[in-house]
Amino acid sequence: MKRSLQMKKMQMKQALNAGLNAFLNEEGDTNFVSIILIMVIVIAIAFIFQEQLTTAVENVFGQLFEFIGG
């Protein structure tokens, strides 16, 4: 039984290493463009809904301070 668990552990470790190596060796250009695009979208949404976001954050912090007793 112990040997079987050790074999499973080795197999899982090899699979994890293979996945990690594939992730690290992946081309980064597409990922970089995707990250930049997501950042632009988030900033645009934040700009468009700036007033609503500010009100929501103020409400949350107001309720938090009320709950704490400050």
C-alpha positions, 0 to 999 in steps of 0.5 A: 500500500505504501509503495502504491502511494509513493508511486502515485506521489511520483506520478503527480509530481511529474505531472505537476512539473510537466505542467509547470514547465509548459506554463513557464515555456509558453510564449509571452506575447499573447499573454502580455497583450491580453493583460494590457487589454484587461487593464484598459477595460478595467480602467475604462469601467472605473472611469465610466462608473467613477461616481457609483464606485466612489459612493459604494466604497464610501457606503461600505467603509461607513458601514464598517466603521459603524460596525466597529463602533468608530 
